[in-house]
Amino acid sequence: MQINPKIIKSHFEKSMDKYDENAIVQKFLAEVLADKTASIKKDYDKILELGCGTGLLTKQIKEKLNFKSYTANDLTDKSKKYLNKILKNYTYIAGNAQKIAPNSKFDLIISNAMFQWFKNLDEVTLKYKNLLNKDGILAFTTFSKENFYEFKKITNLSLDYKSEKELKEILEKNYEILKLETYKKTMNFKTPLELLYHMKNTGVNSLSKSRWTLSEVKDFCDKYKENFRKTTLTYTPILVIAKKLD
């Protein structure tokens, strides 16, 4: 399933003010991604962050990495409101991360919980290779095929998630993989409705192209209770750090 970037932008803009308090898994991934990247290399001249959102990863990068120049990207200009509280000097590029055309190359391109939205990972990872300097690093988190399996079982809605094997095959064409790690995080909720609100407040309701009616919400809640004893939502993140091949 592929989603129009305009739909993603609209849903994320609406969720941004409540994002940080709900994005428990994304916050964990931001911390791990910054830590793992720093363990390989701490000093970078130029960094490009894709899909900066409310700055969860930006805060971690500022704390754990050293850089001379910072460029941030997101679909919406609203992200600047959050980044202005974190960074004093940075360049901002609004737009689809698959199509941006920065006027310089970078030593690190980094992104948290965004690559799952891309239509063609072969194309975008090649694009980012061409935006990296020699020995440049691409670091990102995404999600595997088992992500949100409870939601998918009820609705049959899912993104085109890649398996660890598929990611490896795509990346090895242009990168040396330095780290590829998988995680599993299960969130617990009191009710299926609370689960849906969690997804809405993290912008993940972009999985659905239209607003749900009350009857559709009720139907989801009823089916969830029929299929599962406990109300959980399973995240299955993948962390990747790779070095550009010559």
Protein Blocks (a to p, Z undefined) as FASTA:
>chain_A
ZZdfklmmmmmmmmmmmmmmmmmmlmmmmmmmmmmmmmmombdfbdcdehklnommmmmm
mmmpccfbdcdddfbfklmmmmmmmpmbdcddedjfklgccfbdcfbdcdehklmmpmbl
mlmmmmmmmmpcehiacddddddfknoklmmmmnopacddddfklmmmmmmmmpccfbdc
ddddddddfbfklmmmmmmmnopmmmpmbdcdfklmmmmmmmmmmmpmbdcddddddddd
ddddZZ
